[in-house]
Amino acid sequence: MSVQPYALTISAWLRWDAVSRRLPLDPRSSILEIGCGLGGLSQLLAERFPYAAVETDAVAAAAAGERVRPYGGTVLHGDLSALEPSFHADVVCAFEVIEHIEDDRAALAEWASRVTPGGRLILTTPSHPERFGRWDSRVGHWRRYDAQAIIERLESVGLTDVEAQCYGGPVSFALDTVRQQVPKLYPHRDLGNHHEATMKSGQLLQPRGALAGRLMHLGSYPAVALARAFPGRGAGLIAVGRRPN
């Protein structure tokens, strides 16, 4: 089975840079990703760790499954109920998912319950509530978070040693500004109701084809370098919490 080339946007490469530095050092650590979309970050995770994911959109689940299968990873179509009740992972992660869920506290409690005691929950989400705009509404976001809000929610579901930090640097602000203009350029493009918009959101603005993926990867290098030069700044927010032993 052939290995597919990476297919991530520059925003996703910025996200990966933030996430990768918070992953376990032990390659035997198991990973569960919630809402893996088309599998861009899934492929990077499955290369390094025992990997499983759930994805509620059938098209995205199939695409992600093709990406992780060469590494022994698994993607199930459905939500957490598709997993055995006893299934836990050393790291449970959800990237750009929590902002799509109306009852975020209930979702976080469910996610935290799947973390192995002593393991961690890692999530990313758009930051700066004051930047909530037309793009957020169009793709099914309920809210944006600041660091204090996401820390409070993670602590409320029993996680400890919680940390949250903005990431992405200057480029992420520029990309976020551009995204907010997309609804103005396509005012009549309807993604459907909130649920339908959420399902489609992970498939929008993605690189199509190997060449586009390579160009995005190449363009990510200066973006990542700038993000590292401005730690704690950016349009993205990453949060990590530990489940007590």
C-alpha positions as CSV (number, residue, x, y, z in Angstrom):
1,M,0.0,0.0,0.0
2,S,1.5,3.3,-1.1
3,V,2.0,6.2,1.4
4,Q,0.2,9.4,0.4
5,P,2.0,12.7,0.4
6,Y,1.1,15.2,3.2
7,A,-1.9,17.4,2.5
8,L,-2.0,20.1,5.1
9,T,-2.6,23.9,4.8
10,I,-0.1,26.3,6.2
11,S,-2.5,26.7,9.2
12,A,-2.3,23.0,9.8
13,W,1.5,23.0,9.6
14,L,1.5,25.7,12.3
15,R,-0.9,23.6,14.3
16,W,1.4,20.5,13.9
17,D,4.4,22.5,15.1
18,A,2.5,23.4,18.3
19,V,1.1,19.9,18.8
20,S,4.2,18.0,18.1
21,R,6.2,19.7,20.9
22,R,3.6,18.5,23.4
23,L,3.4,14.8,22.4
24,P,4.9,12.1,24.5
25,L,8.5,11.0,23.9
26,D,7.6,7.3,24.1
27,P,6.6,6.0,20.7
28,R,4.6,3.3,22.3
29,S,2.1,5.9,23.6
30,S,-1.3,5.4,22.1
31,I,-3.2,8.2,20.4
32,L,-6.9,8.7,19.9
33,E,-8.0,11.6,17.7
34,I,-11.5,12.9,17.8
35,G,-12.8,14.4,14.6
36,C,-9.8,13.7,12.4
37,G,-11.3,15.2,9.2
38,L,-9.5,14.3,6.0
39,G,-6.5,13.0,8.0
40,G,-3.8,15.5,7.4
41,L,-2.5,15.5,11.0
42,S,-3.7,11.9,11.4
43,Q,-1.0,10.8,9.0
44,L,1.7,12.6,11.0
45,L,0.5,11.1,14.3
46,A,0.1,7.6,12.9
47,E,3.7,7.7,11.6
48,R,4.9,8.1,15.2
49,F,2.4,6.4,17.5
50,P,-0.2,3.6,17.7
51,Y,-3.2,5.6,16.3
52,A,-7.0,5.4,16.2
53,A,-9.6,8.1,15.4
54,V,-13.3,8.6,15.1
55,E,-14.8,10.9,12.5
56,T,-18.6,11.5,12.0
57,D,-18.4,12.4,8.4
58,A,-18.2,9.3,6.2
59,V,-16.3,10.9,3.3
60,A,-13.7,12.3,5.6
61,A,-13.4,9.1,7.6
62,A,-12.7,7.1,4.5
63,A,-10.1,9.6,3.3
64,A,-8.3,9.7,6.7
65,G,-8.4,5.9,6.9
66,E,-6.5,5.7,3.6
67,R,-3.8,8.0,5.0
68,V,-3.2,6.1,8.3
69,R,-3.7,2.5,7.2
70,P,-0.1,2.1,5.9
71,Y,1.1,2.8,9.4
72,G,-1.3,0.5,11.1
73,G,-3.7,3.2,12.2
74,T,-7.5,3.0,12.3
75,V,-10.3,5.5,11.6
76,L,-13.8,4.6,12.6
77,H,-16.9,6.3,11.1
78,G,-18.9,7.7,14.0
79,D,-18.4,9.3,17.4
80,L,-16.9,7.9,20.6
81,S,-19.7,5.4,20.9
82,A,-18.1,3.6,17.9
83,L,-15.3,2.6,20.3
84,E,-15.5,-0.2,22.9
85,P,-16.4,1.3,26.3
86,S,-13.1,0.1,27.7
87,F,-11.0,1.9,25.0
88,H,-8.6,4.5,26.4
89,A,-5.6,6.2,25.0
90,D,-2.5,7.8,26.5
91,V,-3.2,10.9,24.5
92,V,-6.7,12.0,23.4
93,C,-6.6,14.9,21.0
94,A,-9.2,17.0,19.1
95,F,-8.0,19.7,16.7
96,E,-10.4,22.5,15.7
97,V,-13.4,20.5,17.0
98,I,-14.5,21.9,20.4
99,E,-15.7,25.2,18.9
100,H,-18.2,23.3,16.8
101,I,-19.9,21.8,19.8
102,E,-22.7,23.6,21.6
103,D,-22.3,21.8,24.9
104,D,-18.6,22.0,25.1
105,R,-18.4,21.0,28.8
106,A,-20.2,17.7,28.2
107,A,-17.9,16.9,25.2
108,L,-14.8,17.6,27.2
109,A,-16.0,15.4,30.0
110,E,-16.5,12.6,27.6
111,W,-13.2,13.1,25.9
112,A,-11.4,13.2,29.3
113,S,-13.0,10.0,30.3
114,R,-11.2,8.2,27.4
115,V,-7.7,9.3,28.6
116,T,-5.6,6.7,30.4
117,P,-4.9,7.8,34.0
118,G,-1.8,9.9,33.9
119,G,-2.3,10.6,30.2
120,R,-3.2,13.9,28.6
121,L,-5.8,15.6,26.5
122,I,-4.6,17.9,23.8
123,L,-6.9,20.2,21.9
124,T,-6.6,23.2,19.6
125,T,-9.2,25.8,18.8
126,P,-9.4,29.3,17.3
127,S,-8.4,32.0,19.8
128,H,-9.4,35.6,20.5
129,P,-13.2,35.7,21.0
130,E,-13.2,39.3,19.7
131,R,-12.1,37.9,16.3
132,F,-15.3,35.8,15.9
133,G,-16.6,36.7,12.4
134,R,-18.4,35.6,9.3
135,W,-16.1,32.7,8.6
136,D,-16.7,31.3,12.1
137,S,-20.5,31.5,11.6
138,R,-20.3,30.0,8.1
139,V,-18.4,26.9,9.2
140,G,-20.4,26.1,12.3
141,H,-18.4,27.6,15.2
142,W,-20.3,28.4,18.4
143,R,-17.5,30.4,19.9
144,R,-13.9,31.2,20.2
145,Y,-11.9,30.8,23.4
146,D,-9.2,32.7,25.3
147,A,-6.7,30.8,27.4
148,Q,-8.5,31.4,30.7
149,A,-11.8,30.1,29.4
150,I,-10.4,26.9,28.0
151,I,-8.3,26.3,31.2
152,E,-11.4,26.7,33.3
153,R,-13.4,24.2,31.2
154,L,-10.6,21.6,31.3
155,E,-10.2,21.9,35.0
156,S,-14.0,21.6,35.4
157,V,-13.9,18.1,34.0
158,G,-11.2,17.0,36.4
159,L,-8.0,17.5,34.4
160,T,-5.0,18.9,36.2
161,D,-1.7,20.7,35.3
162,V,-3.7,22.5,32.6
163,E,-1.9,24.8,30.3
164,A,-3.1,26.9,27.4
165,Q,-1.2,29.1,25.0
166,C,-1.8,30.9,21.7
167,Y,0.2,29.7,18.8
168,G,0.7,30.5,15.1
169,G,2.5,33.8,15.2
170,P,2.0,36.7,12.8
171,V,1.2,34.4,9.8
172,S,-1.8,32.8,11.6
173,F,-3.4,36.3,12.1
174,A,-3.0,37.0,8.4
175,L,-4.5,33.7,7.4
176,D,-7.4,34.2,9.8
177,T,-8.1,37.6,8.4
178,V,-8.2,36.2,4.9
179,R,-10.5,33.4,5.9
180,Q,-13.0,35.9,7.4
181,Q,-13.2,37.5,3.9
182,V,-14.3,34.3,2.1
183,P,-18.0,34.6,3.0
184,K,-17.9,38.1,1.4
185,L,-16.5,36.6,-1.8
186,Y,-19.0,33.8,-1.9
187,P,-22.1,35.3,-0.1
188,H,-24.5,32.8,-1.7
189,R,-22.6,29.6,-0.9
190,D,-24.7,27.9,1.7
191,L,-23.1,25.1,3.8
192,G,-26.5,24.2,5.3
193,N,-27.5,24.1,8.9
194,H,-25.0,24.1,11.8
195,H,-24.4,20.3,11.7
196,E,-23.9,20.3,7.9
197,A,-21.6,23.3,8.1
198,T,-19.5,21.5,10.7
199,M,-19.3,18.4,8.6
200,K,-18.0,20.4,5.6
201,S,-15.7,22.7,7.5
202,G,-12.8,20.3,7.6
203,Q,-12.9,19.9,3.8
204,L,-12.8,23.6,2.9
205,L,-9.6,25.3,1.6
206,Q,-7.7,22.1,1.7
207,P,-4.8,21.5,-0.7
208,R,-6.0,19.5,-3.7
209,G,-3.3,17.2,-5.2
210,A,0.3,16.3,-4.4
211,L,1.7,19.5,-5.9
212,A,-0.5,21.8,-3.8
213,G,0.4,19.8,-0.7
214,R,4.1,20.2,-1.4
215,L,3.8,23.9,-2.0
216,M,1.9,24.3,1.3
217,H,4.6,22.4,3.1
218,L,7.3,24.5,1.6
219,G,5.4,27.7,2.5
220,S,5.0,26.5,6.1
221,Y,8.7,26.7,6.9
222,P,9.0,30.5,7.1
223,A,5.5,30.6,8.8
224,V,6.7,28.1,11.5
225,A,10.0,30.0,12.0
226,L,8.0,33.2,12.6
227,A,5.7,31.5,15.0
228,R,8.6,30.2,17.1
229,A,10.0,33.7,17.1
230,F,6.8,35.0,18.7
231,P,5.8,32.3,21.2
232,G,2.4,32.7,22.9
233,R,1.0,34.8,20.1
234,G,-1.3,33.8,17.2
235,A,-4.8,33.2,16.1
236,G,-4.8,29.6,17.4
237,L,-5.0,28.3,20.9
238,I,-3.5,25.0,22.2
239,A,-4.5,23.5,25.5
240,V,-3.2,20.5,27.4
241,G,-4.5,18.8,30.6
242,R,-3.6,15.7,32.4
243,R,-5.9,13.1,33.8
244,P,-4.9,12.3,37.4
245,N,-3.6,8.8,38.2
